Amino acid sequence: MKFAFIVHPLSEESKALWQMDDGGQLLSHWENGNLLEICDFVQSRMAEGVAFGGRAKNSPIVLDHFSGLKTTTGCVTEGRVYEIPCSPKQILEDPTTAIEQTQTAVKMAADWGAGIVGLGSLTSVVGGHGQYIAENSPIPVTTGNSLTVYAALKNLQHACNELAIDLSNETVTVIGIPGSIATAIARMLRGRVGKMLLVARRPSQRATRIASELDSELLFDIPTALAKSRLILSATSSGNCIAQEMIQTGSVVIDVGVPADVTRSTRRRSNVLVVSGGLVDVPKKFLGKSMLLSFHFGLVPGCLAETINLALEDRAESFSLGRDLSVERIDEIGSIATLHGFSFSQLSSYGRPVPDSLWASMNKVVGRRESEKFEDAHASSNLPQSRKGDLASNGNGQVAGQATNGHLSNGHAENEKENADHQKLKKGQQQQEKQRSNRHARTLFQRYINPVLVNLAEQGGLNKTFVRGQDSVVTDAEENHYLDFVSGFGSVNLGHNHPKIVQAVREALDEGVPGFSPAAINPHAATLAERLVSIAPAGLEMVFFCNSGTESVEAALKLARVATGRSGIVYCHGSYHGKSLGALSVTGNRNYQRPFQPLVPDCHPIPYGNLEVLERTLASRNMAAFIVEPIQGEGGMILPPAGYLAEAERLCRQAGTLLIADEVQTGMGRTGTMFASEQAAIEPDIMTVAKSLSGGLVPIGAMLARRDLWMKAYGTVERFALHTSTFGGGSLACVAGLATIETLVEERMAENSAKRGFQILEGLNEIRGELPDYFQDIRGQGLMIGVELSPLAESVITHLKRTDSTDMLQYMMPGMDTMIASFPAVFQMQMLLEHYHIYTQVTRSNPLVLRVQPPLTIDSSKAAHFLSSFSRTCRLGQKVENLFEEVITRSISGQHVSSPVAESRKETRQTSGPPITASGVEIDEQYSQ
Ligand SMILES: Cc1ncc(COP(=O)(O)O)c(C=O)c1O
């Protein structure tokens, strides 16, 4: 069914929004306008354009056309926006003309074939809130106000969730009584908030009746109401009634007024959240289907969204009319819109999505207020709880309450079916809540931890929030299970939450062991040190405990300098030893080092695996240490040439240089023996360990050194405390470390690592045999395996870069080259994750290398599952790349070819017969607990 929507220009002022400076840049007015004003401005511009084109300006015009709107549910519609030539002032002063103009527009819409017409802004206020228009209209009419109300409540709910405000403890002010939107909002809020204040412009019988119906205080003065509450919903038709200065710090204002109720001011407050209320986020597929829908982040007013939804549903009925909106209908239209993919969680403030900085500052203000409230209350009984019920989606509270009460309060189920339905409903609600909190975690991570990481991962479809882990399986909030082939970059060698480690830590907690007692003797640290020394390469007898790999490297570098009296440190290109200033100075990645220069002096990079250069560098005899990874992990899972480490050891000894083996990633059974040094037949002077020494539970790191070196460095009264760490050697970490070593040994995990590593390497080489061009190299030892894929063809890379003809992307995204370069490995990551539920990562320093690093506990069936899945994703990857090349070649020669992305989808679908679809299922069935 087609629809139409009627609007009017909102204000003269909004024209200023389009003003440009001398350089052609838009003036900052955009910052100060809200969405409706901006829309209005564009509308009036277009209207002018039409008028200049010769059409009369004193009759309605077609302002916009929405074509081909189709939802994921398969419903379609198209629509038109008509504008009547009356400003808000004219409409209020001369409603008769406005009604006539609206009727003309309705008639035009009906003639065009619209099955329903929505009334925007003030056209829905005059004429008995649409009633008069509807009575005289050839087609049904809706004010769209039901969805506006629903959206405004959802907006409030969302803001409260974000700010951890418990609505049931709050006083909420509703401004605009007895208007239809404000009144409906107040009715929906009833019983769901601590207290409600209603504000009317002037006394009236209707306002008094509403206040007594809702048992709420009625005020006629906005400043007084604003002083009494910090949650405000405002929906007047006059606009501009709330000055920014009146609003209390920490307030949230959902401004549904048209024009806006909160006055615009150039001074934007960071301690008040003003949201343009009642806006709805259209489904992504709609964007670009009209000027209005593409505009402003896909947000449209609720009244327009309601009209679109009724058309999508083929419901030619006057849905929202008159002053008294039905609470049930508000819920109904909200559910319909949700079903069609409309959403309400994108909040807009002054015409832009609420910026993270505003959320952060509001969170601080609100948090401070809550703790003050808590202190005032002097008791935990008043402790505010966040995120109680849902204001809108489960209806008005009455409806949801009835459904629940029917079962719970009666104490007995009427029949089994009802009971089952109830359980299903409950499960669905729990699931929804989990998903919601998952999305919230993503928002917070983006806001407070790393927005770039979140955005990048999202673009690659790799944003995952894992909420549980057991052995080699991690589970997300939607209860999807994934095989973990990353293992926390080698920190979960024993699998997630190994029961023996969990038990050891639990017992220590139950015993009440003191967590940290740095200057006292910690028996757990002592026992772990002894055990660690017993499994370490010969000669390593002294242990320093810390909390990370980086810290263990710091300790090693410092010890080497003090013990030798030399300052030089030799390290390898492509190495990774951590990112503190010292560890970074010996990390062979210029991208990591460059921004932090100058680094620690006298550190010398040499090529990994090159003995000649090592010998030359050591010849100065000023080198305290050579720090080296037995296998480079972050650098791309690179194995040195056979015999390299043993010869390096000999050269170091010869030059009086200490050999530091960084076994942070290679240690604890990862490469098939407890430490990789064993297989290289070396006895380093110093060794660093971390990651899996914690058993994947409590952070820990350790530096092991020869006794004589330690004594030289720290063995005097003045020096014994030169290098310390408060948390190093904490009880829980040591208890976990001890249980980890015992478990690794008892369960022969290093041996399993060797066996499964062999199986996987063999399988990978078979795949390579079938697709020789797709791989550059496959290498590894034990379960530290890297698959290096071939880069994209030069023609494809050049084309991808050229697609961005303005070079803007290069400018905006300095990492673009890396992103293009890493395409083959990222594609594999995506496919493995999406279709086979296998979680992998690429190595940071070489983005063409896919890590294959599962926990050491995996059995042969999981290894085989990985191999069969990877074989399919590689074949697909090869095909996609071939298609890319073909597309480019043909496009250069002007021939058409279907898009590689579409082809890849098709391919995935084709291969998604039992084995592939089963993979997700397989994982679910086989590996879920
Ligand atoms: C070999 C090596 N050394 C040191 C580190 C730094 O360890 P952390 O991240 O625990 O500080 C890493 C981390 O990946 C590593 O692989």
The ligand as an ORCA input file, in Angstrom:
! r2SCAN-3c Opt
* xyz 0 1
  C      57.234    -13.389     23.193
  C      56.451    -12.367     23.973
  N      57.052    -11.627     24.905
  C      56.403    -10.721     25.615
  C      55.068    -10.496     25.429
  C      54.341     -9.460     26.222
  O      53.486    -10.104     27.136
  P      52.279     -9.340     27.829
  O      51.319     -8.975     26.771
  O      51.758    -10.315     28.827
  O      52.857     -8.131     28.504
  C      54.390    -11.249     24.459
  C      52.977    -11.038     24.209
  O      52.386    -11.435     23.268
  C      55.093    -12.217     23.724
  O      54.490    -12.947     22.786
*
